[in-house]
């Protein structure tokens, strides 16, 4: 599973009628963004050759990475350990069964 930080510019390009200052929550809830990402996720799943290179589920994050919480390193990389420690509820939601409506499931 993956937690996805949306590229707001790319999302806005899919939704030209939304205001330029639309929140990440508005963008990731838009059916056009979800449909596009679902298509990408499904295509990636079809091309995977095994569980080690397959993404089975994904969920957009509505909040940016937190520099103050140590989620970004000095070099600008994502600090996965800090992200997982700071957002355990999102990880739990990503793997919940049945999945929440915010979780996208890859289909082959």
Phi, psi and omega in degrees: 000155179226146170259127189250126172268114186290146171274105187298324179296317179294321178295318179297326178296331178280343185229066187297344179277349178281151179294151181299336180260024179301142180286161177300323179298318178296317183295312184285345176273346182292133183298329180293320179292313181297319179297316180297312182293324177299320178298316178297316180297316180296316179298318179296319179296320179295329182273349182290149182252001179176176184294337182286342179232030180242139173255117184269328180213153182215152178215130176288143173259139183265347179248142179290166173299147181254116176293320182296327181272004177077021181280350178235132179281172177299332181273000178090009178273162177280129175271095186300319181300313180295319179300314181292324179289324183279339186229052182297331179295327179287322177295317177299317179296321180301322184257009182294151178228115005286157181293149176289162179298340180281345183271131176261132181254130179288138176240133180277000000 
